[in-house]
Amino acid sequence: KAGVTQTPRYLIKTRGQQVTLSCSPISGHRSVSWYQQTPGQGLQFLFEYFSETQRNKGNFPGRFSGRQFSNSRSEMNVSTLELGDSALYLCASSSARDIYYEQYFGPGTRLTVT
Amino acid sequence: AQSVTQLDSHVSVSEGTPVLLRCNYSSSYSPSLFWYVQHPNKGLQLLLKYTSAATLVKGINGFEAEFKKSETSFHLTKPSAHMSDAAEYFCVVSDRNNNDMRFGAGTRLTVKP
């Protein structure tokens, strides 16, 4: 069974631009969560989707948004990029409705904002 | 609200010696607890999880952790470190009542030859 895949793996953008990251969960998994990882703030929860609905949201500004499609694939979008948005963005999928069950992580997308 | 504290940001051991990575948690309810490992430039991999069954949990690669409610701890141990164990380790607490998942700050494990 294929693992969680994220595209692209690396991305360089300029301040003010927007970016879209993609995540394909493990087949059969309906829950997809997104995390931001930085050296200073560590791992921070962005949001979680289940069956195309956002169920949980972390403490991030509205510039960060996401969506989930009917095939459970998910995208996250960051508009008006800032230097501080440079981070590793991790996607994780889970087979269960709640994240009480373990999540399986993708390799991440490393975003650099210049 | 729940939280998790990893007591050491960096642990260094020699190959073949025991590993102890410490984690304390705070939760209003009976939590689920996890340990994840992250190798450089990789995503997180689940090592083990506690979900209110046996308090001593065995995971992959020889790791285990013991849930101690009285001490609100979930320390990760391994009897003998291997060079391939060098990585970042994250302790995670999850509250199934509100789908809240919190990550610790991480502990970087260095293994010396």
Interface residues (C-beta under 8 A of the other chain):
Chain A: V4 S33 Y35 G42 L43 Q44 F45 E48 R55 N56 L90 A92 D98 I99 Y100 E102 Q103 Y104 F105 G106 P107 G108
Chain B: S32 F34 Y36 N41 K42 G43 L44 Q45 L46 K49 T51 F90 S94 R96 N99 D100 M101 R102 F103 G104 A105 G106
